Amino acid sequence: MSTATDAAAGPVTDPAAAPERPRLAVADMAARLTVPFARGSDQLHLTVRGTGIDPYGFDLHRAQFGSVPEPLYILQARHRVDATTVTFTVTGGGTFDVELPDGLAAGTSVPLPTPAGLLTGIRSTGLTGAQEDHWRVTALLGTMARLLWAVGWERDHLRDQIARTLDVRTVEHAYGGHLDRIGAGLGVVRAPRETDDAYQRRLAVARRWTLPTPAGLTAALNDAVGPIDGVADPLVLDDTGAELRRGVLPLRVVPSALLPGQSIDVLGTIGTNLPRPPVEEPFDPAFLVLLSPFAAQLDPLPGTPVPIRVQPVVATAIGRLNLFASASRVHAGYDPAAPDARATGRAVLLSHATVPVERIAALAHWAGFDLVTHRRDGLVYAECAPGELLGMDTGTGPAAGTVPVGGTLTLAARPVLLPPGSLVRWYVVQCGAGRGVFAPPAEGASATFTGTAPGKVIVTAELRLGSLTLSATRELTVYPVTVADGTAIGADGTPDPDPPPPVPPGQALDPAFLVRHDDPAHAEYGTEAENHRMRREVAEHLDALIALLPTTATGKLAVRRDLGATASPLAQEARELRLGHPALPPGTLGALAHRAGFTYVRVAGGVVTVAQEDQDPVRVTAPGLFIDCLETGTTVPVTVTPAPADIGGAGVLAWSTGDGAAQLVTTAPGAMSVRGLRPGPAWVQAAYRVGDGPGPYQLAVRLRPELAGHTLPPATRDLIVNLLADLRPLGVEVVTRTLTGGTP
């Protein structure tokens, strides 16, 4: 996109030249176009300053695209503008007016008449202050930009309408009938001839006094009880929730069988006429893949095209099906005459030599097919939603998709044998700290990528075959081979970032949640026992680092915590370690720590300091699950780490589940299990409530600290409890266990 330029000063980059402006829809749509559309979608944002427009030109457009643009100027309102006339001056001293009798809504725009020269100034009647506070001027330099502006004008207009619609839902911004509807909900009726302003004031007061608040409840209780032992306002109401430390286990509840005539979609909905997955737009049978006889038994039906070919997404799903039932039979794949998704290779017909059809239909759903139907002819129809026709190989094994700084990685498009006439181009999308380049010419079935800076990098292969355009996108990780002394690196590759922040005061994790890391075969911890104790997330990344240590490196990883009086807040929270290794330079060890996933790694003075962001230390597992699938009617135990026995009195454990597909079952004292009820996504959460604060939907009432140990007379305590029963909000439990005396 072009930028406004000053003939003497170069690009205009003053960020204070104008306030933040609403973005035109044309800019959003143009940003999504590919390079061939760059000339037609080019735009130039003019800089309005006071009543002038900074000098600009179209030299950059001419240099980039070799053509002289015929600009269409667009005037956009930064805020709602009432009726006005905008006067523009052009080079040579001429002027022209744009009359806006109805004004403009915020973000909406109008085209300007073609001026006789370049715009040099702008004024508007009835609007005070700098013009950049009111207007934005954009030059659309190509035909595509004009078309996109025309298409997107309605979205710009609707953006303001949506904002106004949201505003009228609040008392402060509502008017007329909108206020009346809010008043009806509060039980406050507008009086005859009452103005909107007066009615708004009444509704604001009504909203405050009709909703119970901690301050209101506290005042009511203290007014009724009066002073205790000379202390005025003796009661304190606390609705500050106790700190929760939680872990969540996501899972899928799946059926054990699918009856004849039944279908099931990806969300577990079972029916007989379920919606089909969306139909893909680009398709060419040349990009289908042959099913391997090692992946399934190929048994084509009479009249079915052979060999059996499918889209890559279907071949992947059949591979997952082998995890549940190996050697499935595939009777049909791509068939251009088929009335279903087999016409584009997105579906297959299945059976099995030994597994019943109703079971293999259910297992196809387990494997990730988006729509599965148990046909009445004894076959299973399994369909996938559209996926990539063009694939990309980024390597194999744990190192797939990774490359060191200065190293190379060969990427290859799939299928291996591309159709004749295919043109593949490779692109790098820089979206973070990571950097890399493709070796020229970056065309063909494969390309060589070189990592140049640590971090995540997005690469795209774009294939063109006649009118067909396909693309494949992957995320690569460029990792450092060393971290220079005196420098640091963040988890995303950012050089010299700030360390993770300490937790707010009063929210430090209870030491009961720390774990003991003990790997004597690979690490030594010195003589201090506390060097073994650390946050769970730190221990997990330390395990990952140990797994990355070269097997040829002799000696053990030195693990230390700073336990001194001047230790950093992160060290006191057990989120920071100091590491060393006798056989590895600090820079090399720091690079390995970065690859292990530590949030922050610093190398200084021969010591590698690692730190980790604050994360929940609770983990929930279900060893009886296969992958993430829980069969309906099946119950499996779930475990939480750390266990309640390890936490003791530092926290109270509570289990929960949601989405209605599963339920929790107590199978033994202190043991929890989850049972599948119906197909669909589900989750299980274990949460420790730390401290003595109230839990969810609870209020705690206690005496002021200066009355600690005071015993209330029975009549006073009963009065408090009865008042709370009358005044407490619906659905809220009031906790009074710390109020001693009276009836328990």
Secondary structure as GFF3:
##gff-version 3
##sequence-region A 1 744
A	DSSP	beta_strand	2	3	.	.	.	ID=ss1
A	DSSP	beta_strand	5	6	.	.	.	ID=ss2
A	DSSP	beta_strand	10	11	.	.	.	ID=ss3
A	DSSP	three_ten_helix	15	17	.	.	.	ID=ss4
A	DSSP	alpha_helix	25	31	.	.	.	ID=ss5
A	DSSP	three_ten_helix	35	37	.	.	.	ID=ss6
A	DSSP	beta_strand	43	46	.	.	.	ID=ss7
A	DSSP	beta_strand	48	49	.	.	.	ID=ss8
A	DSSP	beta_strand	52	53	.	.	.	ID=ss9
A	DSSP	alpha_helix	59	65	.	.	.	ID=ss10
A	DSSP	beta_strand	72	77	.	.	.	ID=ss11
A	DSSP	beta_strand	84	90	.	.	.	ID=ss12
A	DSSP	beta_strand	95	100	.	.	.	ID=ss13
A	DSSP	beta_strand	109	111	.	.	.	ID=ss14
A	DSSP	beta_strand	119	124	.	.	.	ID=ss15
A	DSSP	three_ten_helix	131	133	.	.	.	ID=ss16
A	DSSP	beta_strand	135	140	.	.	.	ID=ss17
A	DSSP	alpha_helix	143	167	.	.	.	ID=ss18
A	DSSP	alpha_helix	177	186	.	.	.	ID=ss19
A	DSSP	alpha_helix	196	210	.	.	.	ID=ss20
A	DSSP	alpha_helix	214	225	.	.	.	ID=ss21
A	DSSP	beta_strand	235	238	.	.	.	ID=ss22
A	DSSP	beta_strand	243	254	.	.	.	ID=ss23
A	DSSP	beta_strand	263	265	.	.	.	ID=ss24
A	DSSP	beta_strand	270	271	.	.	.	ID=ss25
A	DSSP	three_ten_helix	285	287	.	.	.	ID=ss26
A	DSSP	beta_strand	289	290	.	.	.	ID=ss27
A	DSSP	beta_strand	297	298	.	.	.	ID=ss28
A	DSSP	beta_strand	309	310	.	.	.	ID=ss29
A	DSSP	alpha_helix	312	324	.	.	.	ID=ss30
A	DSSP	beta_strand	329	332	.	.	.	ID=ss31
A	DSSP	three_ten_helix	341	344	.	.	.	ID=ss32
A	DSSP	beta_strand	347	351	.	.	.	ID=ss33
A	DSSP	alpha_helix	357	366	.	.	.	ID=ss34
A	DSSP	beta_strand	371	374	.	.	.	ID=ss35
A	DSSP	beta_strand	380	383	.	.	.	ID=ss36
A	DSSP	beta_strand	391	393	.	.	.	ID=ss37
A	DSSP	beta_strand	402	404	.	.	.	ID=ss38
A	DSSP	beta_strand	408	414	.	.	.	ID=ss39
A	DSSP	beta_strand	423	429	.	.	.	ID=ss40
A	DSSP	beta_strand	435	438	.	.	.	ID=ss41
A	DSSP	beta_strand	446	453	.	.	.	ID=ss42
A	DSSP	beta_strand	455	465	.	.	.	ID=ss43
A	DSSP	beta_strand	468	479	.	.	.	ID=ss44
A	DSSP	beta_strand	487	490	.	.	.	ID=ss45
A	DSSP	three_ten_helix	511	513	.	.	.	ID=ss46
A	DSSP	beta_strand	515	516	.	.	.	ID=ss47
A	DSSP	beta_strand	523	524	.	.	.	ID=ss48
A	DSSP	three_ten_helix	529	532	.	.	.	ID=ss49
A	DSSP	beta_strand	533	534	.	.	.	ID=ss50
A	DSSP	alpha_helix	536	548	.	.	.	ID=ss51
A	DSSP	beta_strand	557	560	.	.	.	ID=ss52
A	DSSP	alpha_helix	569	572	.	.	.	ID=ss53
A	DSSP	beta_strand	576	580	.	.	.	ID=ss54
A	DSSP	alpha_helix	586	595	.	.	.	ID=ss55
A	DSSP	beta_strand	600	604	.	.	.	ID=ss56
A	DSSP	beta_strand	607	611	.	.	.	ID=ss57
A	DSSP	beta_strand	619	621	.	.	.	ID=ss58
A	DSSP	beta_strand	629	631	.	.	.	ID=ss59
A	DSSP	beta_strand	635	641	.	.	.	ID=ss60
A	DSSP	alpha_helix	644	647	.	.	.	ID=ss61
A	DSSP	three_ten_helix	648	650	.	.	.	ID=ss62
A	DSSP	beta_strand	651	658	.	.	.	ID=ss63
A	DSSP	beta_strand	662	668	.	.	.	ID=ss64
A	DSSP	beta_strand	671	676	.	.	.	ID=ss65
A	DSSP	beta_strand	680	690	.	.	.	ID=ss66
A	DSSP	beta_strand	698	703	.	.	.	ID=ss67
A	DSSP	three_ten_helix	705	707	.	.	.	ID=ss68
A	DSSP	alpha_helix	714	727	.	.	.	ID=ss69
A	DSSP	beta_strand	733	735	.	.	.	ID=ss70
###
